[in-house]
Amino acid sequence: MRAILLGGGLSLLISLIGTRYAIRAFTNLGLGQEIRDDGPTTHHVKRGTPTMGGLVIIVASVAGYFLAKLITLDAPSASALLLLLLFVGCGAVGFLDDYIKVAKRRSLGLRSKAKMVGLTVVAVTFGVVALLPAMADDAGLTPASTSISFIRDIPWLTLPAVLAVLLFWLVVTGTSNAVNLTDGQDGLAAGASVMVFGAYTLVNIWQNNQSCELVGGNTCYDVRDPLDLAVVAAAITGACFGFLWWNAPPAAIIMGDTGSLGLGGALAGFAILTRTELLLPILGGLFMVVTLSVVIQVGVFKASRGSALFRRVFRVGPGHRVFRIAPIHHHFEQIWTEVTVTIRFWIITGLCVATGLGVFYAEWVVGY
């Protein structure tokens, strides 16, 4: 427990202080954000705001974790190292995307295919290593499982290793892009991440206290290294909290794809390593809604342009748009102020997190 407090506290301090210096350094280097022309016109004033702030979140999280382990004289676990590998790997893909944006002075960085290739390499590497028998602990538990999971592994939904890795790829790429889409307003993704990673800190602590190695029974959890995963979750929570001080509206720095892809990858890693893959859409409900809004917008737009039958059935014109602008937070930004949207979406995230934790605990109570 001391390592959890140290990890969260140290990463918060590193992020809070480090972001201030990063703002000055990135400004001097000319690492300013480019704004897309088809987005909200109110965002044009943000052009030139220092970007790639996600570097601070990643550095603070990793440093906070290892400093906590050093102070407590405890060795890092395989699960924690794998999660940090996924976190840093997805962040590296985002860093390339951000660097191309600022270097070429355009709002688009890596091409979508190149970004997907990078995320695929990271996700597949993570999935394969997490299932290796050599990664098993004394009880035979590997960091990840080949079973699809909700609160814990579902025995009758066990997959072949190849399909399990494919599932991991889907979770990692889907979640990283979902957080990336949510990072469109000052403080929105950072504030939401604080709550969701905080939830995973609690989930990991509970899984450790109710581990099958300690209590047994039908409601115990077969998860490798849950307490060490809690240290990582606390470190990322603290780093996002410290960064939010400077990223809150009006933002003095933007996390960029470096932060959003990294945080999304880490969330996916927690879902996989804690055996809560199907619980993630509840805990991260905001990210799912934002992603669905883009899918709906693009799907309806293309269908209404290409299908006369679709237009007749739904009584829409060619190129119909469900939302004024997608993702959905930009739609509401046409109705409310940006600060109002951010705060209300934080409230929605809090409700999703409370619901997810309630489901998680209720399953244990009923099973018990």
ZISULVEN-V685687 format. One record per residue. N is the residue number from 1. RES is the residue in three letters. PHI is phi in radians with two decimals (NA if undefined). PSI is psi in whole degrees, -180 to 180 (* if undefined). Layout:
n/res/phi/psi
N/RES/PHI/PSI
N/RES/PHI/PSI
This chain:
n/res/phi/psi
1/MET/NA/-35
2/ARG/-1.09/-38
3/ALA/-1.14/-34
4/ILE/-1.13/-47
5/LEU/-1.12/-41
6/LEU/-1.14/-45
7/GLY/-1.05/-47
8/GLY/-1.17/-44
9/GLY/-1.18/-45
10/LEU/-1.16/-42
11/SER/-1.16/-34
12/LEU/-1.09/-47
13/LEU/-1.11/-44
14/ILE/-1.08/-42
15/SER/-1.20/-44
16/LEU/-1.08/-46
17/ILE/-1.39/-42
18/GLY/-1.14/-35
19/THR/-1.12/-36
20/ARG/-1.06/-44
21/TYR/-1.28/-32
22/ALA/-1.13/-39
23/ILE/-1.01/-47
24/ARG/-1.14/-45
25/ALA/-1.17/-44
26/PHE/-1.17/-34
27/THR/-1.14/-44
28/ASN/-1.11/-32
29/LEU/-1.46/-7
30/GLY/1.33/28
31/LEU/-1.53/69
32/GLY/-1.70/150
33/GLN/-1.28/137
34/GLU/-1.65/142
35/ILE/-1.93/134
36/ARG/-1.23/145
37/ASP/-1.29/-25
38/ASP/-1.58/7
39/GLY/-1.55/-174
40/PRO/-1.04/136
41/THR/-1.15/-25
42/THR/-1.17/-16
43/HIS/-1.45/-9
44/HIS/-1.13/-25
45/VAL/-1.23/-13
46/LYS/-1.50/-7
47/ARG/-1.03/128
48/GLY/1.71/-10
49/THR/-1.09/133
50/PRO/-0.93/135
51/THR/-2.05/-173
52/MET/1.14/24
53/GLY/-1.12/-16
54/GLY/-1.04/-24
55/LEU/-0.99/-40
56/VAL/-1.17/-42
57/ILE/-1.05/-45
58/ILE/-1.17/-48
59/VAL/-1.09/-44
60/ALA/-1.11/-41
61/SER/-1.14/-49
62/VAL/-1.14/-44
63/ALA/-1.13/-43
64/GLY/-1.06/-41
65/TYR/-1.11/-52
66/PHE/-1.22/-32
67/LEU/-1.16/-39
68/ALA/-1.11/-41
69/LYS/-1.18/-37
70/LEU/-1.18/-43
71/ILE/-1.15/-39
72/THR/-1.51/-2
73/LEU/0.96/43
74/ASP/-2.06/137
75/ALA/-1.35/142
76/PRO/-1.09/148
77/SER/-1.63/163
78/ALA/-1.10/-41
79/SER/-1.11/-44
80/ALA/-1.14/-42
81/LEU/-1.13/-38
82/LEU/-1.13/-42
83/LEU/-1.15/-41
84/LEU/-1.14/-35
85/LEU/-1.06/-45
86/LEU/-1.13/-43
87/PHE/-1.03/-52
88/VAL/-1.20/-39
89/GLY/-1.10/-47
90/CYS/-1.15/-37
91/GLY/-1.11/-35
92/ALA/-1.14/-39
93/VAL/-1.09/-43
94/GLY/-1.13/-36
95/PHE/-1.09/-43
96/LEU/-1.06/-41
97/ASP/-1.09/-48
98/ASP/-1.11/-41
99/TYR/-1.11/-41
100/ILE/-1.12/-38
101/LYS/-1.05/-49
102/VAL/-1.34/-31
103/ALA/-1.25/-39
104/LYS/-1.76/1
105/ARG/0.95/53
106/ARG/-2.43/157
107/SER/-1.37/-14
108/LEU/-1.89/132
109/GLY/-1.76/-112
110/LEU/-1.06/142
111/ARG/-1.11/153
112/SER/-1.01/-38
113/LYS/-1.18/-41
114/ALA/-1.15/-40
115/LYS/-1.10/-42
116/MET/-1.16/-37
117/VAL/-1.08/-45
118/GLY/-1.07/-46
119/LEU/-1.13/-35
120/THR/-1.13/-43
121/VAL/-1.06/-45
122/VAL/-1.16/-46
123/ALA/-1.15/-44
124/VAL/-1.19/-41
125/THR/-1.04/-46
126/PHE/-1.03/-48
127/GLY/-1.11/-43
128/VAL/-1.14/-48
129/VAL/-1.12/-39
130/ALA/-1.15/-19
131/LEU/-1.80/-3
132/LEU/-1.11/134
133/PRO/-1.01/-31
134/ALA/-1.13/-17
135/MET/-1.57/-1
136/ALA/-1.25/149
137/ASP/-1.54/-170
138/ASP/-1.10/-26
139/ALA/-1.53/0
140/GLY/1.52/9
141/LEU/-1.50/125
142/THR/-1.54/159
143/PRO/-0.97/-41
144/ALA/-1.98/168
145/SER/-2.20/155
146/THR/-1.50/-1
147/SER/-1.62/144
148/ILE/-1.23/142
149/SER/-2.27/155
150/PHE/-2.07/-80
151/ILE/-1.64/-30
152/ARG/-2.66/178
153/ASP/-1.02/140
154/ILE/-1.71/107
155/PRO/-0.98/-37
156/TRP/-1.47/5
157/LEU/-2.04/43
158/THR/-1.44/135
159/LEU/-1.92/156
160/PRO/-1.06/155
161/ALA/-0.98/-40
162/VAL/-1.10/-43
163/LEU/-1.22/-32
164/ALA/-1.12/-43
165/VAL/-1.12/-38
166/LEU/-1.10/-40
167/LEU/-1.10/-43
168/PHE/-1.05/-42
169/TRP/-1.04/-44
170/LEU/-1.11/-43
171/VAL/-1.15/-45
172/VAL/-1.16/-51
173/THR/-1.18/-39
174/GLY/-1.14/-46
175/THR/-1.24/-40
176/SER/-1.11/-41
177/ASN/-1.26/-30
178/ALA/-1.15/-44
179/VAL/-1.17/-36
180/ASN/-1.07/-41
181/LEU/-1.19/-32
182/THR/-1.29/-24
183/ASP/-1.39/66
184/GLY/-2.13/-2
185/GLN/-2.38/152
186/ASP/-1.01/121
187/GLY/1.41/-8
188/LEU/-1.14/-56
189/ALA/-1.19/-39
190/ALA/-1.13/-45
191/GLY/-1.14/-42
192/ALA/-1.14/-38
193/SER/-1.14/-37
194/VAL/-0.95/-46
195/MET/-1.24/-42
196/VAL/-1.26/-42
197/PHE/-1.21/-33
198/GLY/-1.08/-39
199/ALA/-1.10/-41
200/TYR/-1.21/-26
201/THR/-1.08/-46
202/LEU/-1.15/-41
203/VAL/-1.05/-45
204/ASN/-1.18/-38
205/ILE/-1.10/-44
206/TRP/-1.13/-42
207/GLN/-1.09/-36
208/ASN/-1.17/-43
209/ASN/-1.19/-26
210/GLN/-1.97/31
211/SER/-1.15/146
212/CYS/-1.12/-23
213/GLU/-1.27/-21
214/LEU/-1.81/-45
215/VAL/-1.99/-29
216/GLY/1.18/-168
217/GLY/1.55/-179
218/ASN/-1.36/-19
219/THR/-1.82/8
220/CYS/-1.34/170
221/TYR/-2.07/126
222/ASP/-1.62/82
223/VAL/-2.25/132
224/ARG/-1.42/133
225/ASP/0.98/45
226/PRO/-1.09/-36
227/LEU/-1.20/-37
228/ASP/-1.26/-33
229/LEU/-1.12/-33
230/ALA/-1.11/-35
231/VAL/-1.13/-43
232/VAL/-1.14/-45
233/ALA/-1.06/-42
234/ALA/-1.14/-39
235/ALA/-1.12/-43
236/ILE/-1.20/-38
237/THR/-1.04/-47
238/GLY/-1.10/-41
239/ALA/-1.12/-42
240/CYS/-1.16/-37
241/PHE/-1.10/-47
242/GLY/-1.11/-40
243/PHE/-1.16/-35
244/LEU/-1.09/-28
245/TRP/-0.96/-39
246/TRP/-1.69/-16
247/ASN/-1.69/-11
248/ALA/-1.11/150
249/PRO/-1.08/135
250/PRO/-1.38/130
251/ALA/-1.19/135
252/ALA/-1.56/-13
253/ILE/-2.73/150
254/ILE/-1.99/139
255/MET/-1.22/-28
256/GLY/1.19/-177
257/ASP/-1.17/-25
258/THR/-0.97/-46
259/GLY/-1.39/-46
260/SER/-1.18/-43
261/LEU/-1.19/-39
262/GLY/-1.11/-46
263/LEU/-1.14/-40
264/GLY/-1.11/-42
265/GLY/-1.10/-41
266/ALA/-1.13/-40
267/LEU/-1.06/-44
268/ALA/-1.08/-41
269/GLY/-1.06/-42
270/PHE/-1.11/-42
271/ALA/-1.06/-40
272/ILE/-1.29/-46
273/LEU/-1.34/-23
274/THR/-1.67/3
275/ARG/1.05/46
276/THR/-2.32/42
277/GLU/-1.06/-42
278/LEU/-1.46/-8
279/LEU/-1.45/-24
280/LEU/-1.00/-42
281/PRO/-1.07/-22
282/ILE/-1.44/-52
283/LEU/-1.03/-43
284/GLY/-1.75/41
285/GLY/-0.99/-36
286/LEU/-1.07/-44
287/PHE/-1.08/-37
288/MET/-1.19/-43
289/VAL/-1.10/-43
290/VAL/-1.06/-44
291/THR/-1.13/-44
292/LEU/-1.07/-34
293/SER/-1.11/-37
294/VAL/-1.22/-43
295/VAL/-1.06/-45
296/ILE/-1.13/-45
297/GLN/-1.05/-49
298/VAL/-1.18/-43
299/GLY/-1.10/-47
300/VAL/-1.19/-39
301/PHE/-1.05/-48
302/LYS/-1.23/-41
303/ALA/-1.14/-38
304/SER/-1.26/-24
305/ARG/-1.41/-34
306/GLY/-1.77/-11
307/SER/-2.28/116
308/ALA/-1.18/-35
309/LEU/-1.09/-43
310/PHE/-1.05/-43
311/ARG/-1.15/-37
312/ARG/-1.23/-43
313/VAL/-1.12/-45
314/PHE/-1.71/0
315/ARG/0.97/53
316/VAL/-2.20/162
317/GLY/-1.59/173
318/PRO/-1.07/138
319/GLY/1.19/34
320/HIS/-1.16/139
321/ARG/-2.02/127
322/VAL/-1.24/-42
323/PHE/-1.94/154
324/ARG/-1.07/-45
325/ILE/-2.51/140
326/ALA/-1.93/150
327/PRO/-1.12/171
328/ILE/-1.10/-28
329/HIS/-1.16/-28
330/HIS/-1.27/-31
331/HIS/-1.07/-49
332/PHE/-1.24/-20
333/GLU/-1.22/-19
334/GLN/-1.37/-12
335/ILE/-1.90/-45
336/TRP/-1.96/173
337/THR/-1.32/162
338/GLU/-1.07/-40
339/VAL/-1.10/-41
340/THR/-1.09/-44
341/VAL/-1.08/-46
342/THR/-1.05/-49
343/ILE/-1.13/-42
344/ARG/-1.20/-34
345/PHE/-1.27/-30
346/TRP/-1.09/-42
347/ILE/-1.08/-42
348/ILE/-1.07/-42
349/THR/-1.06/-44
350/GLY/-1.03/-41
351/LEU/-1.15/-40
352/CYS/-1.12/-44
353/VAL/-1.12/-44
354/ALA/-1.08/-40
355/THR/-1.14/-46
356/GLY/-1.07/-45
357/LEU/-1.17/-35
358/GLY/-1.12/-43
359/VAL/-1.11/-43
360/PHE/-1.04/-47
361/TYR/-1.28/-39
362/ALA/-1.08/-37
363/GLU/-1.08/-38
364/TRP/-1.20/-42
365/VAL/-1.11/-47
366/VAL/-1.13/-43
367/GLY/-1.16/-33
368/TYR/-1.23/*
